[in-house]
Amino acid sequence: MPEEMNFEDILNAFVKEAEDVTVNMSVEDKAKITKAGAEVFKTELETVTKDKHYRERKTGKNPHLADSIIVQNTNIDGMKNGSSVVGWDKKKAYVGNFIENGTKFPMYTKNGRKYKHGGEVNVVGDHFVRDVRDSPAVQQKMLEAEAKAYGQIIKDRGGN
Protein backbone atom coordinates (compact mmCIF):
# COMPACT_ATOMS: atom_id res chain seq x y z
CA MET A 1 0.00 0.00 0.00
CA PRO A 2 1.51 3.38 -1.03
CA GLU A 3 2.53 5.74 1.67
CA GLU A 4 0.15 8.66 2.14
CA MET A 5 1.54 12.10 1.31
CA ASN A 6 1.21 14.76 3.96
CA PHE A 7 0.35 18.36 3.20
CA GLU A 8 3.99 19.47 3.18
CA ASP A 9 4.93 16.85 0.57
CA ILE A 10 2.03 17.93 -1.63
CA LEU A 11 3.09 21.59 -1.44
CA ASN A 12 6.75 20.72 -2.12
CA ALA A 13 5.74 18.68 -5.17
CA PHE A 14 3.61 21.59 -6.41
CA VAL A 15 6.48 24.08 -5.95
CA LYS A 16 8.92 21.76 -7.75
CA GLU A 17 6.51 21.34 -10.67
CA ALA A 18 5.97 25.12 -10.85
CA GLU A 19 9.72 25.77 -10.79
CA ASP A 20 10.31 23.23 -13.55
CA VAL A 21 8.01 25.12 -15.93
CA THR A 22 9.18 28.63 -14.97
CA VAL A 23 12.53 29.24 -13.31
CA ASN A 24 14.26 26.06 -14.47
CA MET A 25 13.04 26.33 -18.06
CA SER A 26 15.72 25.68 -20.65
CA VAL A 27 17.14 28.46 -22.81
CA GLU A 28 15.69 26.81 -25.94
CA ASP A 29 12.19 26.84 -24.45
CA LYS A 30 12.54 30.48 -23.37
CA ALA A 31 13.74 31.33 -26.88
CA LYS A 32 10.66 29.66 -28.41
CA ILE A 33 8.39 31.74 -26.20
CA THR A 34 10.10 35.06 -26.84
CA LYS A 35 10.34 34.37 -30.57
CA ALA A 36 6.56 33.93 -30.74
CA GLY A 37 6.11 37.40 -29.21
CA ALA A 38 8.84 38.86 -31.41
CA GLU A 39 7.13 37.58 -34.58
CA VAL A 40 3.90 39.33 -33.55
CA PHE A 41 5.80 42.56 -32.84
CA LYS A 42 7.53 42.30 -36.23
CA THR A 43 4.19 41.94 -38.02
CA GLU A 44 2.72 44.93 -36.20
CA LEU A 45 5.83 47.06 -36.82
CA GLU A 46 5.77 46.17 -40.54
CA THR A 47 2.12 47.20 -40.73
CA VAL A 48 2.68 50.55 -39.02
CA THR A 49 5.83 51.26 -41.02
CA LYS A 50 4.01 50.55 -44.29
CA ASP A 51 1.07 52.73 -43.25
CA LYS A 52 3.17 55.71 -42.18
CA HIS A 53 6.48 55.60 -44.06
CA TYR A 54 6.04 53.65 -47.28
CA ARG A 55 6.52 55.04 -50.75
CA GLU A 56 6.00 53.19 -53.99
CA ARG A 57 9.36 53.30 -55.73
CA LYS A 58 11.77 50.99 -57.48
CA THR A 59 14.17 49.78 -54.84
CA GLY A 60 16.34 47.32 -56.71
CA LYS A 61 18.53 45.50 -54.22
CA ASN A 62 17.78 48.04 -51.48
CA PRO A 63 14.41 47.08 -49.88
CA HIS A 64 12.02 49.48 -48.18
CA LEU A 65 12.34 50.07 -44.45
CA ALA A 66 9.14 48.12 -43.80
CA ASP A 67 10.40 45.16 -45.83
CA SER A 68 13.71 44.86 -44.01
CA ILE A 69 12.57 44.24 -40.41
CA ILE A 70 14.27 41.18 -38.96
CA VAL A 71 13.80 38.95 -35.91
CA GLN A 72 16.88 37.67 -34.12
CA ASN A 73 16.31 34.78 -31.70
CA THR A 74 19.25 35.89 -29.55
CA ASN A 75 20.02 38.95 -27.48
CA ILE A 76 21.42 42.09 -29.10
CA ASP A 77 24.98 40.76 -28.84
CA GLY A 78 24.11 37.51 -30.62
CA MET A 79 24.24 35.32 -27.50
CA LYS A 80 21.44 32.78 -27.07
CA ASN A 81 20.00 33.43 -23.63
CA GLY A 82 16.28 33.04 -24.27
CA SER A 83 15.54 36.58 -25.45
CA SER A 84 14.60 37.74 -28.93
CA VAL A 85 15.26 41.04 -30.70
CA VAL A 86 13.27 42.80 -33.44
CA GLY A 87 14.73 45.56 -35.57
CA TRP A 88 16.65 46.39 -38.71
CA ASP A 89 20.07 45.36 -39.90
CA LYS A 90 22.91 47.90 -39.83
CA LYS A 91 22.15 49.16 -43.32
CA LYS A 92 18.60 50.20 -42.41
CA ALA A 93 18.79 50.89 -38.67
CA TYR A 94 20.08 54.42 -39.13
CA VAL A 95 17.11 55.29 -41.36
CA GLY A 96 14.70 53.94 -38.75
CA ASN A 97 16.54 55.95 -36.10
CA PHE A 98 16.22 59.18 -38.13
CA ILE A 99 12.48 58.63 -38.57
CA GLU A 100 11.95 57.55 -34.96
CA ASN A 101 13.95 60.26 -33.22
CA GLY A 102 14.31 62.94 -35.86
CA THR A 103 17.47 64.87 -36.55
CA LYS A 104 18.60 67.77 -34.45
CA PHE A 105 20.86 69.26 -37.07
CA PRO A 106 20.10 70.05 -40.71
CA MET A 107 20.48 67.36 -43.34
CA TYR A 108 23.23 68.08 -45.83
CA THR A 109 23.59 67.26 -49.50
CA LYS A 110 26.33 64.99 -50.79
CA ASN A 111 28.56 67.92 -51.65
CA GLY A 112 28.15 69.46 -48.19
CA ARG A 113 25.60 72.22 -48.77
CA LYS A 114 22.48 72.55 -46.65
CA TYR A 115 19.13 71.93 -48.24
CA LYS A 116 17.66 75.28 -49.14
CA HIS A 117 14.02 74.55 -48.40
CA GLY A 118 13.03 75.30 -44.82
CA GLY A 119 10.86 72.20 -44.46
CA GLU A 120 13.75 69.96 -45.48
CA VAL A 121 16.29 71.30 -43.02
CA ASN A 122 15.76 68.52 -40.48
CA VAL A 123 13.59 65.46 -39.89
CA VAL A 124 10.89 65.71 -37.24
CA GLY A 125 10.69 62.55 -35.10
CA ASP A 126 7.66 60.29 -35.51
CA HIS A 127 8.21 57.79 -32.64
CA PHE A 128 6.34 55.05 -34.51
CA VAL A 129 8.45 52.24 -33.01
CA ARG A 130 7.83 53.46 -29.47
CA ASP A 131 4.11 53.79 -30.17
CA VAL A 132 3.92 50.20 -31.45
CA ARG A 133 5.98 48.90 -28.53
CA ASP A 134 3.83 50.74 -25.94
CA SER A 135 0.48 49.92 -27.55
CA PRO A 136 -1.72 47.85 -25.19
CA ALA A 137 -3.29 46.05 -28.16
CA VAL A 138 0.12 44.95 -29.49
CA GLN A 139 1.29 43.93 -26.03
CA GLN A 140 -1.88 41.86 -25.63
CA LYS A 141 -1.27 40.09 -28.97
CA MET A 142 2.34 39.41 -28.00
CA LEU A 143 1.31 37.97 -24.63
CA GLU A 144 -1.29 35.75 -26.29
CA ALA A 145 1.29 34.40 -28.76
CA GLU A 146 3.79 33.82 -25.96
CA ALA A 147 1.10 32.11 -23.83
CA LYS A 148 0.24 29.84 -26.75
CA ALA A 149 3.92 28.88 -27.20
CA TYR A 150 4.27 28.38 -23.44
CA GLY A 151 1.16 26.19 -23.38
CA GLN A 152 2.58 24.09 -26.21
CA ILE A 153 5.83 23.59 -24.28
CA ILE A 154 3.91 22.52 -21.16
CA LYS A 155 1.75 20.19 -23.27
CA ASP A 156 4.84 18.62 -24.85
CA ARG A 157 6.25 17.97 -21.39
CA GLY A 158 3.09 16.15 -20.41
CA GLY A 159 1.66 18.80 -18.13
CA ASN A 160 -1.73 20.48 -18.08
N, C-alpha and C positions, 0 to 999 in steps of 0.2 A: 504494500500500500504506500503511495507516494506521501512524502512528508508535506504537511500543510505549511503554506507560506504565511508568515506573519505580515502585519501591516508595513513594517519597515522594509522587508524584502520586496514587497510589491512596489513601494515607492522608489526603492533603489533600482529596480528593474525598469520602471518607467523613466527615471532620470537617465539611465544608461541608454535606453532606446532613443530618448529625445536628443541626447548628446551625439549619438551616432548619425542622426540625420541633420544635425545643425553644425555644431562646433567641430566635430571630427570628420566632416565631409571632405572628400578628396578634392584636390585642385581641379581635376578634370570635370568633376560634377559641378563645382562652383563655376567653372568656365562655361559649361553648357547653360547654366541658369543665366549668367550675365550676358552671354551671347544672344539669348532669346530676347532679352530686353534691349540690347544694342541694335538688333535687327529692326525692332519696332521703331526705335529712335531714328535710325537711318531712314526708314520709309517716311516718317513724319518730316524729317529735315529736308529730304528730297522734295516732298510735296510743297513745303513752304518756300524753299529756294526757287522752285520752278514758278510758283505763283508770284513771287515778289521780284526776282532778279533773273529772269530768263528772257533772252532775246533769240529770235529765230535768225541764225546766221550760219554760214558754212564754217565749220570748225576744223576740218581736216583731221590731223592727228591730235589736236588740242581740244579735248572735250569741254563742254560747259561745266560751270561750277556745280550745278545740280547733278550732273551725270558722273562726277568724279568723287563722290562721297564713299569712303571705305570703312569697313568694320575690321578691327584688329582684335583678335581673341587673346590678347596679352595686355600687359600694362603699357604705359607710354614709352617705357624703355625697352620693350620687346621681351620682357621676362614673363613667363607663364606663372601667374600667381592666383588665377581665378577671376581676374577682372577683365573687362573688355572696354575698348576705346572706339569711339566713332569720330570721324573727322575727314580731313583731306590730306593728300600726300604733300610733300614739300613744295611741289610745283604749283599747287592751287591754294595752299593754306594762307599764303600772304594775301591773296585776293579776298578770301573769306574774312581775314582779319581787317582789311581795309573797309569792307562793307559792314562788318559787325561793329567796329569801333570808330570808324571814320578816320580822317587824317587831320592832324593838327596844323600841319604846314601845307602850303600850296603844292599841287602836283606840277611837275616840270615836264617839258617836252624832252625828246631824246637829245637835242642839241643844247639843252640847259636853260632855255627861256621859259618863263612862266606862261601859263595859258592866259590869254588876254581877256577872256570872258569871265565876268565876275562870278557867275554861277558854277564855273568849272575850276575855281581856284582850289577848293578842297572838297573832300567827300564827307558828307554828313553821315554819322553812324546810324545804322538801322536796328541793331541788336536783335536780329531775327533768330540767331542761334540761342541766345539767352531766353527769348520768349518761348521758343519751342521746348527748351529744357525745363523751364519753370511752369509750363502749362499743366494744370491739374488733369486735363483730359489725356494728354500724352503720358503723364506719369501713371495714370490709371491703366492705360493700355500696356505700358511697360510692365507694371506689376502683375497684370493678368497673364502676360506672356511668360514672365518669370515663374509665376505660380504654376502655370501649366507644365513648364519644364521641370520644376521641382516635384510636382505630383507624379510625373512620368518616372523620375529617378526613384522616388519612394516606391512606386508600383513595381519597378524593375527589381528592387531589393526585396520585394515580397511583403511590404508593409501596406498599411491602409491609406 
